[in-house]
Amino acid sequence: MSTKFELIDKEIIASLNFPKSDVLEDKDEITSRKNELDRALSLGNLEHVKIKIYFEDDKSKKMVETTIWGVTDSRVILKQGVVIPVNRIHKIV
């Protein structure tokens, strides 16, 4: 992924606007993203490991380093109730 991602603070995420479309088109990539989220959730809850979430709002590509507290079918939940729509996530590292 050669595109630059801007590092942002988690607190800014609540003010971002997320389109409804998915940033991934390939079904294998979408499945892989789900698996990465499940793994990151386990790391966050068991070992309090911070991970990098690469995502996109309606303006640009961004990255946040944080702990994942919860994952639903449509959202990733961070501390203080901050959420990122799953369909706007490019990858999790």
DAZIQUI-V991035 format. One record per helix or strand of 3 or more residues. SS is the DSSP state (2 for helix, 1 for strand). FROM is the first residue (numbers start at 1). LEN is the number of residues. If there is no record, write none. Layout:
{{SS & FROM & LEN} {SS & FROM & LEN}}
//
This chain:
{{2 & 10 & 6} {2 & 27 & 21} {1 & 51 & 6} {1 & 61 & 6} {1 & 75 & 3} {2 & 79 & 3} {1 & 83 & 3} {2 & 86 & 3} {1 & 89 & 4}}
//
